[in-house]
Amino acid sequence: MIATPERIREDGGRTEVTVWHKPVGRVLEEFQAIACSDTEGVTLPAPRQDVPLVLDQPDQRWCTDCLTVIHNGRK
């Protein structure tokens, strides 16, 4: 599945985690819209990548709301 990464800090800033989102449309003015939100997105996104829906990489996960959108076939 084509995805765009968001890097977030967890555990009080000690751990950096990559959260994968389903992108919507193209990057506009350095902003990538994402399927899980009509208003949120990723600023200065890294290039899109093909990411398996079942991830077994440490410190990486799919956005649960984007997975719901993917499984329900919306957006």
Secondary structure, DSSP 8 states (H G I E B T S, - for coil): -EEEEEEEEEGGGTEEEEEEE-EEEEEETTEEEETT-SS-EEES----EE--SS--STTEEE-HHHHHHHHHT--
